Each structure stands twice: as C-alpha cells, then as structure tokens.
Amino acid sequence: MKRNKIRIGFVADYLNSEYSECLVSGITTCCKERNVELIIYQIGKIRPDANASGHDYQFLAVSSLVNEHNVDGIIISSGTQLHGMSKSAYTSYLRSYKPLKIVSLAHEIQGIPSIVCDAKKAQEALIEYLINEQGCKKFGIMTVESDSKEMNSRTEIVKEALKKNHISGSNIVIWKSSFHYASAYGLLNDYYTKKKNLFKFDAIIAMNDDLAFACMDFCTQRAKLRIPNDIVVTGFDDMQRASFCTPTLTTINQQVYYQGYKAALTLINSINAEEVPLVQTIEAKAILRESTARNLKGKKQFSAGDYITMDSSQEDSGNNRYSVSEWFNKRQQVFQAAQMDAYIQDDVAIEKVGECITKKINMFGIQAAAVVLYDQPAEFKKPFDFFNLPAKARLIACYDYSSDAQLTKFKHVIEFNPAECIIPEGYLDYSGEGLIVMSLFRNNIQYGYILMRRGNFDSCVYDLISKAVSIQIDESFEHSMRIKTKVAITEGYNVINEVTHIDYLTGLKNSRGFIELGDTALKYSQAMGQSGLILYFDVRNLNRINDEFGHAAGDTAIKAFAEILRHHFRSNDIIARVNGDKFAVISTGLTVDNYKKIREKVADECNEWKDSRGQPFDIAASSCFVMFPSLKDGYDINALMERAGLSMEKEKA
C-alpha cells in the first residue's frame, strides 16, 4: 500500500536524554502542523566506544530500517554521534542512507542541509556579565577530557572571552573531567584537598549543566561556600533541573526545541522539492538565574539584547518545564515500566508470546504498538557496522487505538519482508506524536524490533518497556527450545530402546547403547543446565575366577555385579557393561558426596555376596568418576569416557 502522506524519520543515538527529548518535541510540533507522519529511530552509537561494555551496539540494528520504503527523509542528530567518530567517517556513513533526503542537526555536514547553533555570542555575553556586573576576577573552568570538537570549542570560547576581558592566565584554573557529575566532583575534591588555601574563586564556568551541578554541590557541601554570595557557577545546556535546583542555575540555552522544529521544516520543504539553505544558524541565549545573582552595591542586572536574558516564568514551550504534578506523574510512569519485567512469564510458548506482550503494553497505556520478530534470531558477539535485514519477519503483536477497525483487523501472525516495509501498511497510524522504533535484543541475541506511539510518557519509559518485551521474547524462545529438546530427546529414547543395544549377559546397555543413549542424555542435561557424574567400575580378579572356577563362574560374577549396580542406582540412570569386566553409569544430578556413599554400599554388598550366595569366590570392584560438564570436555560423552578410562588406570595403579 502506497503512502499518501509525507513521512519523515528522526535518527537519534538514545532517546532518554533531555537533549533528544527536546529535539523530538520540536520535530513533533512541526509534523503535526504540516500533517506529516513521523518515525523516531533509536540506533545507539554508530561507533561504540572502544572501552564500552555491555551490548548497546545491538541498538544499531534499527538503522537498517531507515530506508526509502519507510520514510521520505531523515533528520539525524549529528552532534551526539560525532563524539565517537571522525567527521569524514560520519559523512561517509550518511551516504549509506541515499537516496533519502537528509538534514543534519548540531553539526554542519558538507552537501547536507544543516541546522547549527552558535553559542559564542551568548558565552561571551555571559563572561562580560560575570566580570562587569558580578565583579568576578578569578575563574575556574570545568571542562572535559574529550576529542569532542563541540566541547573543546566551548572551552576555547570561554578562554578567549576571559583573555579579551583582561583576565590573566594566573587567575584561571582549568579542570578536565569526564562528561559526568561524579568525575567533576572528584576533581574538585582532589584539588581542594591539596590546595585548600588556593580555592578562592569568584566563579566556576562548567561546560555542561551536569558538571555545573557537581560544582555547586561541591562548593556548598565540601568547601562550605554560599552560592552566589561567595562564588557564582554557570553551566551549559539549560537542562530542566537548572530551573528547579536551589539556587537555580545560570546556563546557556541552545534553543534545542527550535532546532528540532527548524530541522523538520527544512526536511519537509526539501522533500517537497523546495530550495532550502545548506546552513541555518540558531543563536543560543544565556539564561541568568540565581547562581549568578549577587547584589553588588545595588547595580542593575546587565542585559546584552538577544544573547543574554533573565529567566522568567514565560519561557517558550520548547523548554518543556515540569510542574510538580507532572514530575510525580512521570516518576510513577518510570516506576510502573520498571516493574514490567517482574511479570515476565517463562512458560509462554513463542507462538503465544504476541498475545502476552499485547496485553502488557496495552495495560500500561501505550496507545499503539507493534512487535516484529525476525524469522530466526541473530547472534552478534561484537559490534557490527551494518545489520543485514533478514528476508522474512513476523508481525506477532499489533494494536492502535486511533482506529477501532485496526484493533479487530490483527488476528494472526503476519509474515512479510522487513527490507520492504517496517510493518505492512495499514496497521499503525504514524501521525500525531509519531512512532518510536527500538531494537529487541537480549545480550548478544537480536530478535527483532518494537514500535510504540510516543505519548505523554517520560522517554525512559519506552526504553524500559522495550527491555521488558525483549526479556519476555527471550524467555519464550528458551521455553520453546526446552520443549522441542525434550520432545526430541524422548523420541530419541524410544528409538534407541527399540534397537538392540543390550548386553546379552546382564541385560544392561552395551558399549554402543551406552554411548548413543548417553550422548542424548548429556545433550538434554546441557539444554536444561544440569550437571552430574559419569562413574566407571572395573570388576577385579575376573581372570583369576575364570582360570580357577571356569567361565561360567566368571559369568556369574559379572551378572551379580550388574544386579548390585541396579540396586543402588535410579531407574533413569544409564547403567551399562561397556567391555568385559568394565561397567559405566551416567547419573544426572549425582554429587561427589552421594557417589562416595553409593560406592561404600556397593562395596559392602559385594563383600556380603560370597557368603549369602554360597559361592567359592568373592567379587570386588575398583571405581572412579568424572564430572559433567567439565571445563575441558563440556558434555562430550566420548571425551568424558576417555578421561574416565584414564582415571581408572590411575586408580588401579
């Protein structure tokens, strides 16, 4: 079915950041105004950090769904991706999305319409304000140790602005942190411990708000300084917390919401064959708040026109400020989503998992969702550059409350080619808030993807739901595999029992029967995650019995020992006479301590046998064991039996 509306995509690394959330708000607003459909792709990092742990590289599989079959063009969050790769490599990566129309956010990419933010004038205006209006003379700069051009540029702008305002290098201290709160707090703590008497700053300028919060907390908690009376602190990014912390934080607002809106408008115009500028610049603003509001002799607050402004309650909707009730509501949403994995069922067959998932997501309140599983799960033990979509996938769950007809339309699993469409057309409505698409994976296994309508939920909610769905699918696959394995093993038992693999003298399995049945049993143990022992027995002095009392007496001794083994092992243990005077037992779940007890009982019964049967000879046996699985041989029956034989040779020696 051909689309009758323009559909665009937003390609982000992760959606659970305020930056991405604000971009999505701007993009969504523009799409609603222009009656344009929207898909939001969470692809993770294109180039994962070399030291990164975990399986976040699996998110990249969703990028293979960014194609002309699903969208007419994409907006890509270049700023977040260029932290981990060179600009040339990134530009080359974008070419893989041809022939789609592309708009780049946060970085100018040659030949691609780009929306960029210029924060230089806002930063310079903020520095002038700190010096001229707040009387700051000694500065600390909290920056990051990174190859991020954006972060390094921020730092250089601040240094140049300080120099321009005649602040000498001797009055500037620079700390290089990671991007995170704990690292910045630790750096300040080390500096303060070593140079407490030198910790006399008028201002600390942080390169993002998270670092600024660390600086504020350190100054008040450890250095016992009052903000802003003793020291002023500024940040960058204007996170939501900046207007709620105490004191509120002066920071740089990059007008991210407007960037998203402008990017969507540019892409829509480009798809409509309208001429669009290659580069559009949006000016950032410094937002003055309490963290820099010292009263110095009644001076009036400074203003620099378009680049610096006082905070007010009448901020534009793009700032997406929370009320207290909204905060509690989102907190409850996240808690509820986090509880979803508590209701995972491990006994749902994969054929029934779609119905189970639909109920869970539906009860949570997501207005539309669809779950797609690849025909076969794909295993990726290390990061990959590109995910090759399989030729067959199954839509196993789908509902959309925007149309009652669509609720009744989805009755059965639908097979389709995911390279041709993200899901078959007509099952979901992409308008309104748009649809988020995320990979479904568990550790290194890729199962498929999920689409959810974006609503009034915290961005973390979608991530938590996708993880819970992934766990449910993984458990269902495991359950189905256990059932299939159990059936196969049962059939294997029946087939083997029908074949004559029985020792003619004792009625036990012979060597061939033991190996075949034992191999099947060990595979079943491996599938079920079970362990146990393989025991090896050697009847002693059988040659002497044959020589002195005849072969009939030897046969009597062999049959007697076989009967003793039957007495002391379970009916589901595999007992065999594997060669002449040698016997073997596979006992799943048997421990070494229990083996020692059984060995003593077998020895006692052997000692009593001569007198109880009135025989002129006695019987005795040597024994040893090997454990399965072993580090070297795992569940390999042949390798384990070879080790058991070597152990018996040592035992006899």
C-alpha positions as a printed Julia matrix, in Angstrom:
653×3 Matrix{Float64}:
   0.0     0.0    0.0
   1.46    3.33  -1.07
   1.71    6.16   1.48
  -0.46    9.2    0.84
   1.4    11.44   3.3
   4.97   12.58   3.7
   6.72   10.5    6.37
  10.0    11.6    7.93
  12.35    9.93  10.38
  14.37   11.26  13.3
  17.55    9.24  13.89
  18.91    9.63  17.44
  21.52    7.78  19.46
  19.38    7.46  22.6
  16.0     8.94  23.46
  16.39    9.04  27.25
  18.29   12.34  27.31
  16.76   15.79  27.74
  18.53   16.88  24.55
  16.84   14.2   22.42
  13.53   14.68  24.2
  13.53   18.41  23.44
  14.5    17.8   19.79
  11.65   15.29  19.44
   9.2    17.85  20.88
  10.2    20.43  18.26
  10.11   17.9   15.42
   6.72   16.55  16.53
   5.17   20.02  16.71
   6.25   20.79  13.15
   4.98   17.42  11.87
   1.57   17.98  13.47
   1.28   21.44  11.91
   2.21   20.13   8.47
   0.21   16.86   8.71
   3.39   14.84   8.28
   3.98   11.32   9.66
   6.96   10.59  11.92
   9.12    7.6   12.87
  11.7     8.04  15.64
  14.67    5.64  15.4
  16.89    4.91  18.41
  20.1     3.49  16.89
  22.63    3.91  19.71
  26.19    4.85  18.81
  27.27    4.31  15.21
  30.79    3.71  16.52
  30.61    2.39  20.1
  33.38    3.48  22.45
  36.29    1.05  22.4
  36.08    0.61  26.18
  32.29    0.36  26.29
  30.9    -2.76  27.93
  27.53   -4.44  27.51
  25.52   -4.95  24.36
  24.38   -1.42  23.46
  25.86   -1.95  19.99
  22.71   -4.02  19.28
  20.66   -0.8   19.04
  22.33   -0.13  15.67
  20.28   -2.92  14.04
  17.35   -0.48  13.82
  19.35    1.72  11.43
  18.75   -0.85   8.66
  15.06    0.16   8.79
  15.99    3.73   7.82
  15.31    3.47   4.09
  13.13    4.85   1.31
  10.49    2.14   1.87
   9.72    3.52   5.33
  10.45    7.27   5.19
  10.93   10.03   2.63
  13.76   11.7    4.52
  15.53   11.81   7.88
  16.8    14.25  10.47
  19.92   12.9   12.15
  21.36   14.03  15.46
  24.95   14.58  14.3
  26.16   16.25  17.49
  25.74   13.13  19.61
  27.29   10.79  17.02
  30.39   12.88  16.31
  31.64   12.34  19.87
  32.69    8.84  18.81
  33.88    9.11  15.2
  35.64   11.41  12.77
  33.67   13.81  10.59
  34.9    12.13   7.39
  33.81    8.68   8.63
  30.46   10.11   9.69
  29.93   11.81   6.32
  30.71    8.52   4.61
  28.18    6.77   6.86
  25.44    9.24   5.9
  25.92    8.35   2.23
  24.55    4.87   3.04
  21.11    6.48   3.5
  20.86    7.65  -0.11
  18.52    8.41  -1.86
  16.79    9.75   1.27
  16.72   13.5    1.9
  18.81   14.28   5.0
  19.05   17.18   7.44
  21.89   17.3    9.97
  21.4    18.65  13.49
  24.12   20.39  15.55
  26.94   19.98  13.0
  27.45   21.28   9.5
  27.94   18.4    7.07
  29.14   19.28   3.6
  26.44   18.98   0.95
  23.69   18.28   3.5
  21.28   20.93   4.85
  22.43   21.53   8.43
  20.91   23.25  11.47
  23.64   24.53  13.78
  23.66   26.54  16.97
  26.1    29.4   17.59
  26.73   29.81  21.3
  29.78   32.06  21.01
  27.99   35.39  21.44
  25.93   34.07  24.35
  29.04   32.74  26.11
  30.93   35.97  25.53
  28.0    38.0   26.85
  27.83   35.77  29.95
  31.56   36.23  30.63
  31.2    40.02  30.34
  28.26   39.9   32.74
  30.28   37.91  35.32
  33.2    40.34  35.11
  31.41   43.65  34.76
  28.28   43.08  36.84
  29.34   40.42  39.32
  32.91   41.58  39.83
  34.47   38.18  39.12
  38.26   38.18  38.74
  39.39   34.62  39.43
  37.83   31.8   37.4
  37.7    28.03  37.43
  36.76   26.27  34.19
  35.29   22.76  34.45
  35.71   21.22  31.01
  36.13   17.66  29.76
  38.97   15.47  28.52
  37.5    14.58  25.14
  38.02   14.66  21.38
  34.6    16.33  21.09
  35.08   19.37  18.84
  31.94   20.94  20.27
  33.14   20.69  23.88
  36.65   21.87  23.01
  35.16   24.81  21.12
  33.13   25.84  24.17
  36.27   25.81  26.28
  38.26   27.89  23.78
  35.46   30.48  23.53
  35.48   30.9   27.33
  39.28   31.22  27.46
  39.32   33.77  24.65
  36.5    35.77  26.25
  38.37   35.88  29.56
  41.53   36.98  27.79
  39.59   39.65  25.88
  38.32   40.98  29.21
  41.87   41.19  30.61
  41.69   38.13  32.92
  45.24   36.8   33.08
  46.13   33.13  32.89
  47.31   33.19  36.51
  43.7    33.85  37.54
  42.33   30.88  35.63
  42.37   27.21  36.7
  41.17   24.51  34.29
  39.94   21.07  35.38
  39.4    18.32  32.8
  36.69   15.89  33.82
  34.69   13.22  32.04
  31.18   14.22  30.98
  29.69   13.14  34.29
  28.87   14.56  37.71
  30.98   12.15  39.8
  34.16   12.83  37.85
  33.84   16.61  38.24
  33.08   16.34  41.96
  36.12   14.09  42.42
  38.43   16.51  40.59
  37.35   19.43  42.75
  37.73   17.32  45.88
  41.31   16.38  44.93
  42.17   19.98  44.16
  40.65   21.22  47.42
  42.45   18.55  49.46
  45.83   19.53  48.03
  45.32   23.29  47.62
  42.65   24.3   50.09
  44.17   27.75  50.61
  44.15   28.38  46.85
  40.48   27.5   46.39
  39.46   31.15  46.19
  37.46   31.52  43.02
  34.88   34.15  42.16
  33.25   31.97  39.51
  33.28   28.45  38.1
  32.21   28.06  34.48
  31.16   24.49  33.62
  30.89   23.18  30.07
  27.58   21.41  30.72
  24.88   21.54  33.37
  25.7    18.15  34.89
  29.25   19.34  35.6
  27.81   22.6   36.97
  25.59   20.71  39.42
  28.67   18.85  40.66
  30.49   22.18  41.13
  27.56   23.68  43.03
  27.23   20.67  45.3
  30.96   20.59  46.0
  31.12   24.28  46.83
  28.23   24.08  49.3
  28.93   20.65  50.8
  32.73   20.4   50.95
  34.09   23.94  50.58
  31.24   25.46  52.65
  30.76   28.31  50.18
  27.46   30.06  49.58
  26.16   30.37  46.03
  26.03   33.1   44.75
  27.23   35.15  47.75
  30.72   33.59  47.92
  31.05   32.08  44.44
  28.97   32.04  41.26
  28.51   28.99  38.98
  27.33   28.71  35.37
  26.5    25.72  33.17
  25.61   24.97  29.57
  22.59   23.18  28.02
  19.75   24.54  30.19
  18.6    21.14  31.45
  15.22   21.02  33.15
  16.87   20.67  36.54
  18.61   24.03  36.02
  15.4    25.95  36.74
  14.46   23.78  39.74
  17.69   23.32  41.72
  18.48   25.57  44.67
  19.81   28.03  43.74
  18.61   27.9   40.13
  21.43   27.65  37.6
  22.6    30.29  35.13
  23.29   28.47  31.88
  23.3    28.62  28.06
  20.1    27.65  26.25
  20.78   26.36  22.72
  17.09   26.58  21.78
  17.08   22.84  21.11
  13.31   22.73  20.67
  13.54   25.34  17.9
  16.45   23.44  16.32
  14.23   20.36  16.08
  11.34   22.37  14.68
  13.57   24.09  12.1
  15.14   20.78  11.06
  11.71   19.2   10.47
  10.51   22.22   8.49
  13.68   22.19   6.36
  13.34   18.46   5.63
   9.65   18.74   4.69
  10.41   21.63   2.33
  13.27   19.67   0.79
  11.03   16.62   0.2
   8.53   18.97  -1.47
  11.31   20.0   -3.88
  11.62   23.48  -2.39
  15.02   25.13  -2.23
  16.45   25.12   1.31
  19.6    26.77   2.74
  22.59   24.49   3.25
  23.34   26.01   6.66
  20.92   27.66   9.11
  22.3    29.11  12.32
  20.32   29.49  15.53
  21.73   31.79  18.18
  21.97   30.47  21.75
  20.96   32.56  24.75
  22.46   32.9   28.21
  19.74   32.48  30.84
  20.5    34.37  34.07
  19.3    32.72  37.27
  20.07   32.72  40.99
  23.51   31.07  40.79
  24.96   34.36  39.45
  22.65   36.88  41.17
  24.93   38.57  43.7
  23.92   42.07  44.73
  26.9    44.35  44.31
  26.19   47.85  45.58
  22.74   47.95  44.04
  23.93   47.62  40.43
  21.22   46.77  37.93
  21.28   43.41  36.16
  23.17   43.51  32.89
  21.48   42.71  29.57
  23.01   42.02  26.18
  19.98   42.06  23.96
  19.39   38.86  22.05
  22.19   36.86  23.67
  21.5    37.12  27.4
  18.22   37.31  29.27
  16.76   36.98  32.73
  14.87   33.79  33.47
  11.11   34.18  33.7
   8.05   32.0   34.02
   7.08   32.93  30.46
   9.69   30.76  28.72
   8.84   29.27  25.35
   7.18   25.85  25.25
  10.35   24.25  23.94
  11.91   24.39  27.4
   9.35   21.77  28.4
   9.38   22.73  32.11
   7.74   20.41  34.55
   5.19   21.24  37.18
   5.43   19.3   40.44
   2.4    17.18  39.5
   4.0    16.37  36.12
   7.18   15.3   37.89
   5.28   12.9   40.15
   3.34   11.58  37.18
   6.49   10.81  35.2
   8.13    9.29  38.26
   5.17    6.91  38.56
   5.38    6.08  34.85
   9.04    5.1   35.13
   8.37    3.03  38.26
   5.48    1.23  36.56
   7.55    0.49  33.45
  10.44   -0.76  35.58
   8.05   -3.26  37.2
   7.1    -4.83  33.86
   9.93   -7.35  33.99
   8.55   -8.63  37.3
   5.62  -10.07  35.34
   7.7   -11.87  32.73
   6.36  -15.41  32.15
   8.91  -18.1   31.37
   6.32  -20.68  30.29
   4.83  -18.83  27.31
   5.48  -20.58  24.01
   6.88  -18.32  21.28
   3.68  -18.92  19.27
   1.65  -17.3   22.07
   4.05  -14.54  23.11
   2.44  -11.89  20.86
  -0.85  -12.04  22.76
   1.01  -11.89  26.08
   3.04   -8.82  25.03
  -0.03   -7.04  23.65
  -1.8    -7.33  27.0
   1.18   -5.99  28.94
   1.84   -2.95  26.73
  -1.88   -2.25  26.36
  -2.4    -2.29  30.14
   0.49    0.12  30.57
  -1.25    2.77  28.49
   0.72    2.91  25.23
  -1.9     3.88  22.62
  -0.37    1.96  19.71
   2.33   -0.69  19.44
   3.63   -3.42  17.15
   6.19   -6.18  17.71
   8.15   -7.74  14.86
  10.33  -10.84  15.21
  12.86  -11.97  12.63
  12.32  -15.46  11.26
  15.45  -16.57  13.11
  17.22  -14.77  15.99
  20.65  -13.43  15.02
  23.69  -13.62  17.3
  26.26  -10.79  17.41
  29.09  -11.27  19.88
  30.81   -7.99  18.97
  29.86   -4.59  17.48
  28.86   -4.52  13.83
  28.85   -1.77  11.2
  25.65   -2.78   9.47
  22.8    -5.17  10.18
  21.56   -7.16   7.2
  17.8    -7.41   7.49
  16.58  -10.98   7.02
  14.22  -11.71   4.14
  11.44  -12.84   6.45
   9.93  -11.41   9.63
   6.67  -11.89  11.53
   4.35   -9.24  12.92
   3.29  -11.02  16.12
   1.54   -8.21  18.02
  -0.17   -5.03  16.87
  -2.85   -2.64  18.07
  -3.76    1.0   17.54
  -6.45    2.82  19.49
  -6.67    5.57  16.89
  -8.86    3.24  14.84
 -11.21    0.59  16.25
 -11.17   -1.17  12.92
  -7.44   -1.74  13.22
  -7.9    -3.44  16.58
 -10.08   -6.14  15.05
  -8.01   -6.39  11.88
  -4.98   -8.05  13.5
  -5.91  -11.66  14.21
  -2.98  -13.81  13.15
   0.79  -13.63  12.79
   1.66  -11.89   9.52
   4.81  -12.74   7.58
   6.49  -10.04   5.47
   9.88   -8.82   4.21
  11.24   -6.18   6.65
  13.55   -4.83   3.94
  10.44   -3.7    2.03
   8.49   -2.13   4.91
   8.88   -1.62   8.64
   5.47   -3.29   9.08
   2.75   -3.86   6.48
   0.9    -0.61   5.73
  -2.47    0.0    7.31
  -1.88   -1.4   10.78
  -0.48    1.69  12.52
  -1.11    5.41  12.22
   2.18    7.36  12.06
   0.67   10.81  12.51
   0.25   12.73  15.76
   3.09   12.07  18.19
   4.82    9.68  15.77
   6.12    6.16  16.4
   9.32    5.17  18.19
  11.15    2.11  16.83
  13.69    0.26  19.0
  15.69   -2.97  18.71
  14.57   -6.03  20.65
  17.63   -7.89  21.89
  18.86   -9.79  24.92
  22.61   -9.75  25.44
  24.12  -10.79  22.08
  20.91  -12.15  20.51
  18.94   -9.89  18.15
  15.24  -10.83  17.99
  13.5    -8.02  16.08
  12.07   -4.59  16.86
   9.17   -2.83  18.54
   7.19    0.26  17.5
   5.36    2.36  20.11
   3.33    5.53  19.77
   5.03    8.41  21.52
   2.72    9.88  24.14
   2.9    11.8   27.37
   5.48    9.47  28.87
   8.97   10.01  30.17
  11.49    9.0   27.5
  12.92    6.32  29.83
   9.56    4.52  29.75
   9.94    3.39  26.13
  13.4     2.01  26.83
  12.2     0.1   29.88
   9.22   -1.35  28.0
  11.41   -2.48  25.1
  13.79   -4.19  27.54
  10.9    -5.97  29.29
   9.49   -7.13  25.93
  12.96   -8.36  24.92
  13.24  -10.4   28.12
   9.77  -11.91  27.57
  10.66  -12.9   24.0
  13.97  -14.36  25.14
  12.25  -16.39  27.87
   9.64  -17.61  25.38
  12.31  -18.71  22.92
  14.11  -20.56  25.7
  10.85  -22.2   26.81
  10.02  -23.31  23.28
  13.54  -24.65  22.78
  13.3   -26.63  26.02
  10.0   -28.16  24.89
  11.4   -29.07  21.47
  14.55  -30.5   23.02
  12.56  -32.55  25.5
  10.35  -33.96  22.73
  13.38  -34.76  20.58
  15.13  -36.49  23.48
  12.02  -38.5   24.36
  11.76  -39.64  20.77
  15.45  -40.45  20.85
  14.99  -42.62  23.92
  12.18  -44.51  22.24
  14.17  -45.12  19.07
  17.23  -46.29  20.94
  15.22  -48.59  23.2
  13.72  -50.25  20.15
  17.17  -51.06  18.82
  19.02  -53.98  20.39
  21.83  -52.21  22.23
  21.6   -54.59  25.18
  24.4   -56.63  26.72
  23.35  -60.3   26.26
  24.71  -61.41  29.65
  23.5   -58.71  32.06
  20.54  -57.1   30.31
  22.26  -53.72  30.71
  23.15  -51.41  27.84
  26.2   -52.47  25.92
  29.02  -50.09  24.91
  27.29  -48.83  21.77
  23.96  -48.39  23.51
  25.65  -46.56  26.37
  27.42  -44.09  24.07
  24.32  -43.32  21.97
  21.88  -43.07  24.86
  24.47  -41.25  26.98
  25.09  -38.69  24.24
  21.35  -37.95  24.05
  21.08  -37.73  27.84
  24.02  -35.33  28.1
  22.57  -33.09  25.39
  19.35  -32.96  27.37
  21.33  -32.11  30.52
  23.09  -29.34  28.62
  19.77  -27.91  27.39
  18.41  -27.97  30.94
  21.63  -26.65  32.53
  22.12  -29.82  34.6
  25.3   -31.45  35.91
  26.17  -34.91  37.21
  28.75  -37.71  37.23
  29.92  -40.48  34.92
  31.05  -43.44  37.04
  33.43  -46.15  35.93
  33.68  -49.61  37.62
  36.18  -52.4   36.99
  35.46  -55.88  38.45
  38.7   -57.08  39.99
  40.24  -60.6   39.62
  37.8   -61.74  36.9
  40.62  -63.53  35.05
  41.53  -65.44  38.24
  37.88  -66.51  38.68
  37.74  -67.73  35.07
  41.02  -69.65  35.45
  40.24  -71.29  38.81
  36.47  -71.84  38.62
  35.64  -71.71  34.93
  33.98  -69.19  32.61
  30.52  -69.98  33.98
  31.7   -68.74  37.37
  33.07  -65.61  35.68
  29.67  -65.01  34.06
  28.01  -65.42  37.46
  30.32  -62.77  38.93
  29.55  -60.35  36.09
  25.76  -60.82  36.43
  25.97  -60.47  40.2
  27.83  -57.17  39.97
  25.34  -55.88  37.38
  22.49  -56.67  39.77
  24.28  -54.89  42.62
  24.58  -51.73  40.43
  20.86  -51.9   39.64
  20.11  -51.97  43.37
  21.97  -48.73  44.04
  21.11  -46.51  41.08
  17.86  -44.92  39.91
  15.73  -46.17  37.05
  16.57  -43.07  34.98
  20.34  -43.54  35.48
  22.05  -45.18  32.49
  23.92  -48.36  33.53
  26.0   -50.33  31.03
  28.52  -53.12  30.72
  30.92  -51.4   28.35
  33.65  -54.04  27.99
  34.18  -57.43  29.65
  34.71  -56.63  33.31
  34.08  -52.87  32.94
  30.84  -51.04  33.8
  29.78  -47.39  33.46
  26.95  -45.27  34.85
  25.65  -41.82  33.85
  23.83  -40.24  36.78
  22.4   -36.73  36.27
  22.27  -34.68  39.46
  24.58  -37.03  41.39
  27.07  -35.22  43.63
  30.52  -36.39  44.69
  29.39  -36.85  48.3
  26.47  -39.07  47.26
  28.77  -41.01  44.93
  31.06  -41.84  47.86
  28.08  -43.15  49.86
  26.92  -45.32  46.95
  30.46  -46.64  46.44
  30.58  -47.79  50.08
  27.2   -49.52  49.79
  28.27  -51.29  46.58
  31.48  -52.45  48.29
  29.52  -53.72  51.33
  27.1   -55.71  49.16
  30.0   -57.17  47.19
  31.62  -58.31  50.45
  28.36  -59.97  51.6
  27.67  -61.64  48.24
  30.01  -64.68  48.64
  28.51  -65.88  51.91
  24.9   -65.02  51.04
  25.12  -66.94  47.75
  27.35  -69.81  49.0
  29.93  -69.17  46.32
  33.57  -70.28  46.49
  34.8   -66.87  45.28
  34.1   -63.27  46.14
  33.62  -60.18  43.91
  35.06  -56.71  44.25
  35.39  -53.65  42.01
  37.53  -50.54  41.61
  35.71  -47.27  40.8
  36.33  -43.69  39.71
  34.29  -40.78  38.33
  34.36  -37.72  36.1
  32.03  -34.71  36.43
  29.96  -33.18  33.65
  30.1   -30.61  32.34
  33.88  -30.27  32.61
  35.85  -27.16  31.73
  37.73  -29.04  29.03
  35.2   -31.51  27.62
  31.84  -29.97  28.48
  29.11  -32.55  27.75
  31.11  -34.6   25.19
  30.37  -38.28  26.05
  33.37  -39.72  24.19
  35.88  -37.31  25.71
  34.42  -37.79  29.2
  34.57  -41.62  28.87
  38.19  -41.4   27.73
  39.01  -39.36  30.83
  37.15  -41.9   32.98
  39.22  -44.72  31.5
  42.47  -42.88  32.25
  41.28  -42.22  35.81
  40.57  -45.94  36.24
  44.09  -46.84  35.11
  45.48  -44.49  37.75
  43.08  -45.92  40.37
  44.18  -49.48  39.64
  47.85  -48.48  39.65
